[in-house]
Amino acid sequence: MRSPINVDEFRTLARRRLPRRIFDYVDGGAEDERGLRRNRAAFERVAFLPQRLVDVSKRDMSTHLLGQTIAAPLLIAPTGMNSLVWPNGDIALARAARRAGIPFVMSTAANISLERLAGEAGGELWYQLYVLHRDLADSLVDRAARAGYRTLVATVDVTLNGKRERDLRNGFGLPLRFTPDACLDALAHPRWTYALLRNGGVPTLANIESSSSASIEARAALLRRQMDASFAWDDLIRLRDRWPHRLLVKGILRADDALRCLELGADGVIVSNHGARQLDDAAATLDVLPAVKAACAAGGALLLDSGIRRGSDVVKAIALGADAVLLGRATLYGLAVAGEAGASRVIEIVKDEIDRTLALLGCASLANVDARHLYPIEPIPLRGSGQRASNAAAPSA
Ligand SMILES: Cc1cc2nc3c(=O)[nH]c(=O)nc-3n(C[C@H](O)[C@H](O)[C@H](O)COP(=O)(O)O)c2cc1C
């Protein structure tokens, strides 16, 4: 295949390069994967209403976010086990982000230590927190602050892991087990297997396994690899008190939750359904964005992810009130194909599509894009069933 020209073509190549169970871990969603389709459908339902005769000869997509200017309204989302996709995947992604002038969010389930990433990658680094156990979480938060991270992202949509049926079918889990099928799969992907073996074998959860938190319960939580499902508002307040820098809450879909996060002192929220990997029928993020935006009118950063594959998706999210978006699988497909260079290429492609969309929309700057540039398409009547979707124009009886 020639070099990929869009995210979907990177996905096709990633599917070829990765063993099936690794590709499925990256690509898959929960249960019937309706959420994956719903995330995309939400973007597809919205069309543009371009403005004409506007001077768009100079265009600007730089973005103000939490007191800083970033080159584009993009971040690389936190994703765990990136070294299964490419050797030292966390460093490769962080470097691609730095090159593009955008933040990289390091996952709690990263494969290198957060101190090493800060030392080797540079750039604007954020740290994402999963609370497996309170002591463990406290020690990670303190380490992140000491290592120079200045934005913490608390992920709150994983009270337990979603039912990802591709992973169940493939026997994918941690620790990675090499069943006969998995060995055959690895042999069929020699480049990936060679790279894994050359770089220390199966990656570990470097931060939590090396954590100094020695309590018996913390070790037990780690072994179970399950979240602390009792984490609630009081704990968020505690976290706010402990972390002295910027705090965002990721996994918010409701306006009331968003408002409460801000009232408790969070600096912003990330509207996310975890890329449809948790609750299959959770609402699509673009659909709930206007309500969350209205709740956050008084302030606070508003970010969005789940389903972004095109620059035009980014512009639609900005038009509906997001300050910036996170790329999850898009940059992982790039990483799978060519490491840092592949992730960089994906970001360039998305940036180029944002720029093109702005020009064709008649907007010189992203700051000028708003809902007046959108034209919502009504749901299409179900063919042959004689039924119409409820809000399609139907003659009254
Ligand atoms: C392979 C993979 C691993 C992920 N790991 C994490 C994680 O460790 N922490 C987290 O907050 N979100 C995690 N996510 C969710 C992403 O941060 C993000 O919300 C999601 O990928 C966005 O959807 P998209 O992939 O459609 O862009 C993961 C997503 C994927 C695909």
The ligand as a Gaussian input file, in Angstrom:
#p B3LYP/6-31G(d) Opt

LIG

0 1
 C       -5.961000       0.926000      23.546000
 C       -6.590000       1.981000      24.411000
 C       -6.170000       2.117000      25.726000
 C       -6.736000       3.114000      26.530000
 N       -6.240000       3.292000      27.797000
 C       -6.705000       4.324000      28.540000
 C       -6.112000       4.625000      29.797000
 O       -5.171000       3.971000      30.216000
 N       -6.616000       5.669000      30.498000
 C       -7.673000       6.438000      30.029000
 O       -8.100000       7.369000      30.708000
 N       -8.226000       6.179000      28.830000
 C       -7.759000       5.159000      28.079000
 N       -8.291000       4.939000      26.832000
 C       -9.338000       5.845000      26.326000
 C       -8.702000       7.033000      25.601000
 O       -8.037000       7.882000      26.496000
 C       -9.743000       7.851000      24.857000
 O      -10.752000       8.245000      25.741000
 C      -10.369000       7.106000      23.677000
 O       -9.417000       6.313000      23.016000
 C      -10.974000       8.103000      22.703000
 O      -11.646000       7.464000      21.673000
 P      -11.005000       7.196000      20.221000
 O      -10.038000       6.055000      20.408000
 O      -12.170000       6.823000      19.403000
 O      -10.313000       8.461000      19.792000
 C       -7.758000       3.946000      26.026000
 C       -8.174000       3.784000      24.696000
 C       -7.597000       2.834000      23.898000
 C       -8.047000       2.714000      22.469000

